[in-house]
């Protein structure tokens, strides 16, 4: 059975985070329960460590506890260049924000010198 690849931002991710990111479970609590129940497999073997480190190419599957049938799965796909330590990908979210190229009506000069006291006074009830 072939599973979809789910890209991660860095070169590695924890098992609990990945099954949530891949939409194999809906919440972190469900991820914790599924892993503890032994219904999560990494590369075909049951793994009950929520903090297990996954890397590109690892295959994660959810199996039926009673029958052992595979219900869903995903493959870890590291972001471009993430395999090389210290390399940032082109879609890095930590990009520098340049006010001069922002495409909105926000005026930074208006807010640059506003103090918290001014805001509290304006919003006093």
matplotlib code that plots the C-alpha trace (Angstrom):
import matplotlib.pyplot as plt

x = [0.0, 1.4, 0.8, 1.0, 4.1, 3.8, 6.5, 8.1, 9.9, 13.1, 15.0, 13.3, 10.0, 8.6, 6.2, 3.3, 3.7, 3.8, 0.7, -1.2, 0.4, -0.4, -4.1, -3.9, -5.4, -7.3, -5.7, -2.5, -4.5, -5.6, -2.0, -0.9, -3.6, -3.0, 0.7, 0.2, -2.4, 0.2, -1.8, 1.0, 3.7, 6.9, 8.4, 6.3, 7.1, 4.9, 6.4, 5.0, 7.4, 5.6, 9.0, 10.5, 12.4, 11.3, 13.3, 12.7, 11.5, 10.0, 6.6, 4.0, 0.8, -2.3, -3.5, -6.7, -6.0, -8.1, -7.3, -4.0, -5.3, -3.7, -6.2, -4.2, -0.6, 1.8, 5.5, 7.8, 9.1, 11.8, 11.6, 14.0, 17.5, 16.5, 18.7, 21.7, 22.2, 22.0, 20.3, 17.2, 14.5, 13.1, 9.7, 11.2, 8.6, 11.4, 11.8, 12.7, 9.6, 10.2, 7.7, 8.4, 7.2, 4.2, 1.0, -1.5, -2.7, -0.8, 1.1, 4.0, 4.8, 1.3, 2.0, 5.8, 5.6, 2.4, 2.8, 0.8, -0.5, -2.0, -3.8, -5.1, -6.4, -8.2, -9.8, -10.8, -14.2]
y = [0.0, 3.4, 6.4, 10.1, 12.0, 14.7, 17.4, 18.6, 21.9, 20.5, 17.3, 15.5, 15.4, 13.6, 10.8, 12.4, 15.6, 13.8, 11.7, 14.9, 16.9, 14.0, 14.1, 10.5, 11.7, 15.0, 16.1, 15.7, 13.8, 11.3, 10.9, 10.1, 7.5, 5.9, 5.6, 4.2, 1.7, 0.3, 1.0, 3.2, 1.5, 3.1, 1.3, -1.7, -2.1, -0.9, 2.0, 3.3, 6.3, 9.5, 11.3, 8.9, 10.9, 10.5, 11.4, 11.6, 8.3, 6.9, 5.3, 5.7, 3.7, 3.3, -0.2, -1.7, -3.0, -6.2, -7.2, -5.6, -4.2, -1.0, 1.9, 4.9, 6.0, 8.6, 8.9, 11.6, 13.9, 16.3, 19.8, 20.7, 21.1, 20.1, 17.0, 19.3, 20.7, 24.4, 24.8, 26.8, 26.0, 28.6, 28.6, 29.3, 31.0, 33.0, 35.4, 39.1, 41.3, 44.5, 47.2, 49.1, 46.2, 45.3, 45.3, 46.7, 50.0, 49.4, 52.6, 51.6, 55.2, 55.5, 52.6, 52.9, 55.1, 54.0, 53.0, 50.3, 53.0, 54.8, 51.7, 51.0, 54.6, 54.4, 51.1, 51.8, 50.7]
z = [0.0, -0.9, 1.4, 0.8, 1.7, 4.3, 4.2, 7.4, 7.9, 9.5, 9.0, 11.8, 13.8, 16.8, 16.2, 18.2, 16.2, 12.9, 13.2, 14.1, 11.2, 8.8, 9.9, 11.1, 14.3, 15.1, 18.4, 20.4, 23.0, 20.4, 19.2, 22.8, 23.2, 19.8, 20.4, 24.0, 22.7, 20.3, 17.1, 15.6, 13.6, 12.3, 9.3, 10.1, 13.8, 16.7, 18.5, 21.8, 22.2, 21.5, 21.3, 18.7, 16.2, 12.6, 9.5, 5.8, 4.3, 7.6, 7.1, 9.8, 9.9, 12.1, 12.5, 13.8, 17.3, 16.9, 13.3, 12.7, 9.4, 8.2, 8.5, 7.3, 6.9, 5.8, 4.8, 6.2, 3.5, 4.7, 3.3, 0.4, 1.8, 5.3, 5.1, 5.2, 8.7, 8.9, 5.5, 5.4, 2.9, 0.5, 2.2, 5.7, 7.9, 9.7, 6.7, 7.3, 7.1, 5.1, 6.0, 2.8, 0.6, 2.8, 0.7, 3.2, 4.8, 8.1, 9.1, 11.4, 12.3, 13.9, 16.3, 16.8, 19.9, 21.5, 25.1, 26.9, 29.2, 26.3, 25.1, 28.6, 29.0, 25.6, 26.5, 30.1, 31.1]

ax = plt.figure().add_subplot(projection="3d")
ax.plot(x, y, z, "-o")
ax.set_aspect("equal")
plt.show()
